[in-house]
Amino acid sequence: MIQSQRPPVRRIAFPILIALSISHCLNDMLQSVISATYPLFKDDLSLSFAQIGLITLVYQMSASVFQPLMGLFFDKRPIAWSLPIGMSFTLVGILNLAFATNLYWLMASVFVVGIGSSVLHPEASRITFLASGGKRGLAQSLFQVGGNLGGSLGPLLVALLVAPYGRHHIALFSIFAVAAILVMIPICRWFSAYLNHLKKRPAIAEREVARPLSSRMTSFAIIILLILIFSKYIYMASLTSYYTFYLIHKFGVSIQQSQLFLFVFLVATALGTLIGGPVGDKIGRKYVIWVSILGTAPFSLLMPHVGLLWTVVLSFCVGLILSSAFPAILLYAQELLPNKLGLISGLFFGFAFGIAGIASAVLGNMADMFGIESVYNVCAFMPLLGLVAWFLPDLKKAQG
């Protein structure tokens, strides 16, 4: 059992962190294939927006409900080779996705892909901390930026490899799943060596780390963080699931062009993620959270009322600012409960995915009933919930 979660190295282990970032990149690239191929499935299988939302809900629930359970399980019984096991589920799901011929097969495929994600995120987040050498913000940002980069590459590769040739070409992405398993091998060996080190020194393994806040204040802070996640991921769901449809409907762009504009937004999220962690190390996580969510509001409120060029520019600004919040939120939560890294990572990744899934289903129904533009007129106000960040305790003062 890993209780102390002390980094096994005194200096940051960049080779392991780079491998983790690449693994996260490949994993999230495969995950993003699902939403990037929605227009193709919508046309081929004559799906409604409500059914698109249902597919997203099934995927997100698989990728969210299992995450805290996986995190809690591996907190108690760590397995060195858990990452390749999870990626094997993703591989099977992607191959099924390529050949699904009806809604139920499609939902089963995305469910299996989601299980792979539910293993990777809490486990890779734990190993990221162990390899951080104390530079947690930098390490988490390196890990997270891999995911954001992968999420941005997925739609681009779909536009290049799948959209012109048909959705059966989704099977090509199985090559990336195999590559991810190969990249994970040195990570697993490193983690196995760490676990063996703990077995030889049980006193270290059982050492508890003090919490910075009382149990009551810890619970209060976690509730605030979950509200912020709620705000962030409802708005993110409107962009990742329906941005292409919005651009096609409002500006008459092609499917391929819409996916390229989605790529611009997702690249911005990668840049913002890379910035958020190190800045949080220097000025405090609370202030990064405060600025990143509330600071998105002016851009989100303006975006539904401008032309195509400014829509793309504003979506880039939204992605850059809003994405810097998640590394800071996750690290803040991990610092609240330093002995439950897997559980906390799974809870926050899982809650984020779950909110995104439910939001996608609700927004899909809204788009069917009131039109796709109504989605952005309503969701534009969600970043204003960032005001609740004011109530977060300052952990730097609490620890000082």
C-alpha positions, 0 to 999 in steps of 0.5 A: 500500500502506498501511503506516504506517496513520497517521490522516489527521486530527489530530482525530477525524473524527466524521462519518465515524465516525458514517457507519461506525457506521450502515453497521455497524448496517445490515450487522449488522441484515441479518446478524441476520435470519438467526438471527432467522428460524430459528424460521420456517424451522424450522417451514416447512421442517421443519428439525432443530436440527442443520440449523439449526446447519449453516445457521449453520456455512455462514454463519459460515464464509463470513463468517469464512474470507474475512475475513482473506483480504479484510483481507490483500488490501486491505492490499496493494491498497486499493480506495476503493469496497470497502464498497458492493461488499460490501453488494451481496452482502448485498443479493443474499443477503437477497433469495434468503433471502426466497424459499428453498424448500429447505435448499440454497437457504437455505444458498447464500443465507446464504453470499452474505450472509456474503461481504458481511460478510467485506468490511465488517468488516476494511475498515470497521475500517481506515477507523475507525482512520484516522478516529480521530485517535488516539482509537482506543478511542472510535472502535472503540467507536462503530463496534462499537456500530453493529454491536451495535445493528443486531444487536439491531434485526434480531430486533425488526424480524423480530418486527414485519415478518416473523413475523406475515406470513410469511418472504417479507417478509424481502425488505423488508430489501433496503431497508436494504441499499440505504440502507447503500450510500447511507450508504457513499458519503461514506465511500468519497469520504473514503477515496479522498481519503486514498489519493490523499494517500498516492500523493502522499506515498510516504514516508509510505505506506512508513513502518513503525510499530514493534511494542511486543513481540518477535515471540515475545511478539506470537505468544504474546499473539495466541494468548491473545487467540484463546483469549479469543475462543473463550470469548466466542463459544461462549457468545455462539453459545448465546445468539444462535442458541438463546436463543429456542428455550430460552425457548420450550421452558422457559417456553412463550413465543411466537416473537414474545415470544422475539424481544423477549427476544432484543432485550433481550439484544442491546441490552445487548451494544450498551451494553457495546460502547460502554463497552469501548473508551473505558474501555480507552483509560483503564485499559488494554485488558488489564484490560477484557478480564480483567473482561469475560470472567471477570466474566460467569461468575457470571451465566452459571452462575446463568442456567440455574437461575432463572425467566423474569424473572431469565433475562432480567435475567441475560442483560442482565447477560451481554450488557452485561459480555461485549460490552465485551471485543471492542473491547478485544481487537481494539484490543490485537491491532491495537496488536501489529501496527500495520502489518497492520490489515486482516489483524488485523481480518479474522483476529479478526472471522473467527475470532469468526464461525468459532467462532460457526458451529462452536459453533452446529453442535455446540450444535445437535447437542447440543440434538437429543441431550440437549435445549436446556437442556443447551446452557446448562448446559454453555456456562455454564462458558465464561467461566471461560476468561477466567482466561488474560487474566492472561498478557497483557502490559501494552502500556501498560508495554511502550510506556512 
